[in-house]
Amino acid sequence: MMRLHSLPIELQKSLQQHSLLKIISGLDNFERLSVECVAFAAGQGGADLLDVACDPDLVRLAIEVSGLPVCVSAVEPNLFPAAVSAGASMVEIGNFDSFYPKGRFFDADEVLHLTLQTRELLPDVPLSVTVPHVLPLDEQAALALSLVNLGVDFIQTEGGTSAKPFSAGSLGLIEKASPTLAATHSIAHAMSEAKSSVPLICASGLSSVTVPMAIASGASGVGIGSAINKLKDQVAMIAAVSAIREAMDLSFSNRDKFGLTSRDIARG
């Protein structure tokens, strides 16, 4: 956990408060204008961390525009060192949502192999790893514990692409988030039983309606991608980030009021 101490103090504080908000521009999004718009919205809207594709030029752009620490995402560990040299504060294997429509799937063995490769290349850099949602929930929890044993600093969930919401309004948003919320609860419970303090980030398919549920399910933070990066208007992007920030702050305020932590709720 000492690697987490290399992260900016404000980011560490958000993790401790279970209120980290990460905005994701997209693992396969290398369009500078798109990344610039997402980065600006993340900075203006109150995000804590920005996640961009693993490209040194995008890292420098994202830092300059957002003023936030940057995480880079990829599934090729050899790409990470150059991005770290460009200023990335942490690296992430995944998430894998963009690969599924192409017929590309990741099993537990491949995720573990990618993790070992990354740790060998970057032993002192904070590392996040996504647990593939295509695995059954018990296998997701088992993989998360194996990743923790390999020295992973963050575990991230996913699941938005597998959801099939059929309702309108808030109910539809909850249906959209249900796979990643279920994964978060299962992994959080397993990590609690194992007495692991590794932060869990719930991502994929979330909205301002469901981010409080993610924190209540045991997450230390959330990752928001398509709810922001699919918008075409800069003002709408900023408003969406701000709404999610407000929902998370309200969640934190309520937990503080009642003296509960997300781990307490996850344990049931």
C-alpha positions in Angstrom: 0.0 0.0 0.0 3.0 2.3 0.2 2.6 3.0 -3.6 -0.6 4.8 -2.8 1.3 7.3 -0.8 3.0 8.4 -4.0 -0.4 9.7 -5.3 -1.4 13.3 -4.8 -2.7 14.0 -1.2 -6.2 15.1 -2.4 -6.6 11.8 -4.3 -5.5 9.8 -1.2 -8.1 11.8 0.8 -10.9 10.9 -1.6 -10.0 7.3 -1.4 -10.0 7.4 2.4 -13.4 9.0 2.3 -14.8 6.5 -0.2 -15.6 9.4 -2.5 -13.2 9.1 -5.4 -14.6 10.2 -8.8 -12.7 9.1 -11.9 -13.7 10.3 -15.3 -12.8 8.0 -18.2 -12.2 9.3 -21.7 -11.9 5.7 -23.1 -9.2 3.1 -23.4 -9.5 3.2 -27.2 -10.2 6.9 -27.5 -7.1 8.5 -29.1 -8.9 11.6 -30.6 -7.3 14.6 -29.1 -10.3 16.9 -29.3 -12.5 14.3 -27.5 -10.0 13.7 -24.8 -9.5 17.5 -24.4 -13.2 18.0 -23.9 -13.5 15.2 -21.4 -10.4 16.4 -19.5 -11.8 20.0 -19.3 -15.2 18.7 -18.0 -13.5 16.5 -15.5 -11.5 19.4 -14.1 -14.4 21.9 -14.1 -16.9 19.4 -12.7 -15.0 18.3 -9.6 -13.5 15.0 -10.5 -10.5 13.6 -8.6 -8.9 11.5 -11.4 -8.8 11.4 -15.1 -8.4 8.1 -17.1 -7.1 8.3 -20.6 -5.8 6.0 -23.3 -2.2 5.0 -22.9 -0.4 7.6 -25.1 2.2 10.1 -23.8 0.9 13.0 -25.8 -2.6 12.4 -24.4 -1.2 12.2 -20.9 0.4 15.6 -21.3 -2.7 17.1 -22.8 -5.0 15.7 -20.1 -2.8 17.0 -17.3 -2.6 20.5 -18.8 -6.3 20.8 -19.5 -7.8 19.1 -16.4 -5.2 19.9 -13.7 -6.0 16.5 -12.4 -3.8 13.4 -11.8 -4.0 11.0 -14.7 -4.3 7.3 -15.0 -3.6 5.5 -18.3 -5.5 2.4 -19.4 -4.2 -0.4 -21.7 -4.0 -4.1 -22.1 -0.4 -3.9 -23.4 2.0 -3.5 -20.4 4.9 -2.4 -22.6 3.0 0.8 -23.4 2.8 1.9 -19.7 6.4 3.2 -19.1 6.4 5.9 -21.7 3.0 7.2 -20.4 4.4 7.2 -16.8 7.4 9.2 -18.0 5.0 11.7 -19.6 3.4 12.3 -16.2 0.8 9.6 -15.5 0.3 9.0 -11.8 -0.9 5.4 -12.2 -1.7 2.7 -14.7 -4.6 0.4 -15.3 -5.1 -2.9 -17.0 -8.6 -2.6 -18.5 -11.4 -1.9 -18.5 -12.3 -4.4 -21.1 -15.8 -3.2 -22.2 -14.6 -1.8 -25.6 -13.2 -5.2 -26.6 -16.3 -7.3 -26.1 -18.1 -6.1 -29.2 -15.1 -7.1 -31.2 -15.2 -10.7 -29.8 -12.2 -10.2 -27.6 -12.5 -11.6 -24.1 -10.1 -11.8 -21.2 -10.0 -14.7 -18.7 -8.5 -14.8 -15.3 -5.2 -16.3 -16.4 -4.6 -13.6 -19.0 -5.4 -10.9 -16.5 -3.0 -12.4 -14.0 -0.3 -12.6 -16.7 -0.8 -9.0 -17.7 -0.6 -8.0 -14.1 2.7 -9.8 -13.5 4.1 -8.2 -16.7 3.1 -4.8 -15.5 4.5 -5.2 -12.0 7.8 -6.4 -13.5 8.0 -3.2 -15.7 6.7 -0.8 -13.0 7.2 -2.1 -9.5 6.8 1.3 -7.8 3.8 2.7 -9.8 0.3 2.4 -8.5 -1.6 -0.3 -10.5 -5.3 -0.8 -11.0 -6.7 -3.9 -12.6 -10.2 -4.5 -13.9 -11.9 -7.8 -13.1 -13.7 -9.0 -16.3 -17.5 -9.0 -15.8 -17.8 -12.0 -18.2 -16.6 -14.2 -15.3 -19.2 -15.6 -12.8 -19.4 -13.5 -9.6 -17.6 -16.0 -7.4 -14.8 -16.2 -10.0 -14.6 -12.4 -10.1 -14.2 -12.3 -6.3 -11.5 -15.0 -6.4 -9.6 -13.2 -9.2 -9.7 -10.0 -7.2 -8.1 -11.7 -4.2 -5.4 -13.2 -6.4 -4.7 -9.8 -7.8 -4.4 -8.3 -4.4 -1.9 -11.1 -3.6 0.2 -10.0 -6.6 0.4 -6.5 -5.3 -2.3 -4.7 -7.2 -3.2 -1.3 -5.6 -6.8 -0.9 -7.0 -9.4 -3.4 -8.1 -12.0 -2.1 -10.6 -15.3 -3.6 -11.7 -17.2 -3.4 -14.9 -20.4 -4.7 -16.5 -22.3 -1.9 -18.3 -22.1 -3.5 -21.7 -23.8 -6.7 -20.4 -26.8 -4.9 -19.0 -30.1 -5.0 -20.8 -32.2 -2.2 -19.3 -35.8 -2.2 -20.4 -37.3 0.6 -18.2 -37.3 4.3 -18.6 -36.0 6.9 -16.1 -34.3 6.0 -12.8 -35.4 2.3 -12.9 -33.6 1.9 -16.3 -30.5 3.5 -14.9 -30.5 1.1 -12.0 -31.0 -1.8 -14.4 -28.0 -0.5 -16.4 -25.8 -0.5 -13.4 -26.9 -3.8 -11.8 -24.0 -6.0 -13.2 -21.2 -3.7 -11.9 -23.0 -3.1 -8.6 -23.4 -6.9 -8.1 -19.7 -7.4 -8.9 -18.8 -4.6 -6.5 -20.8 -6.1 -3.7 -19.4 -9.6 -4.3 -15.8 -8.5 -4.5 -16.1 -6.1 -1.5 -17.6 -8.9 0.6 -14.7 -11.2 -0.3 -12.1 -8.6 0.3 -13.7 -7.7 3.7 -13.6 -11.4 4.7 -9.9 -11.5 3.6 -9.3 -8.3 5.6 -8.0 -6.6 2.5 -7.8 -2.8 2.5 -7.2 -2.4 -1.3 -9.5 0.2 -2.7 -12.3 -1.0 -5.0 -13.5 1.2 -7.9 -16.9 0.5 -9.4 -17.1 1.5 -13.0 -19.2 0.9 -16.2 -22.8 1.8 -16.6 -23.1 4.2 -13.7 -24.9 7.5 -13.5 -25.7 10.1 -10.9 -28.6 7.9 -9.8 -26.5 4.9 -9.1 -23.1 6.2 -7.8 -24.4 6.3 -4.2 -25.4 2.6 -4.7 -21.8 1.8 -5.8 -20.4 3.4 -2.7 -23.0 1.6 -0.5 -22.0 -1.7 -2.2 -18.4 -1.3 -0.9 -16.6 0.8 -3.5 -14.1 3.5 -2.5 -14.8 5.4 -5.7 -16.5 5.2 -9.1 -15.4 5.4 -12.7 -17.6 7.2 -15.1 -17.1 6.8 -18.9 -19.9 6.9 -21.4 -22.2 9.0 -19.3 -19.7 11.8 -20.0 -17.6 10.9 -23.1 -20.6 10.2 -25.3 -22.0 13.7 -24.8 -21.4 16.1 -27.7 -21.7 19.4 -25.8 -19.0 20.7 -23.5 -21.5 22.4 -21.2 -23.5 19.1 -20.9 -20.3 17.3 -20.0 -19.5 19.7 -17.2 -23.0 19.5 -15.9 -23.0 15.7 -15.9 -19.7 15.5 -14.0 -21.0 18.1 -11.5 -24.2 16.1 -11.0 -22.2 12.9 -10.3 -19.9 14.9 -7.9 -22.9 16.2 -6.1 -24.4 12.8 -5.8 -21.2 11.4 -4.3 -20.8 14.3 -1.9 -24.3 13.8 -0.7 -23.6 10.1 -0.2 -20.5 10.9 1.8 -22.4 13.4 3.9 -25.1 10.8 4.7 -22.6 8.2 5.6 -20.8 10.6 7.9 -24.1 11.6 9.5 -25.0 8.0 10.4 -21.5 6.9 11.2 -21.4 4.2 8.5 -18.6 3.2 6.1 -19.2 1.5 2.8 -17.4 -1.6 4.2 -20.1 -1.7 7.0 -22.8 -1.7 4.4 -21.1 -4.2 2.2 -20.9 -6.6 5.1 -24.6 -6.3 5.5 
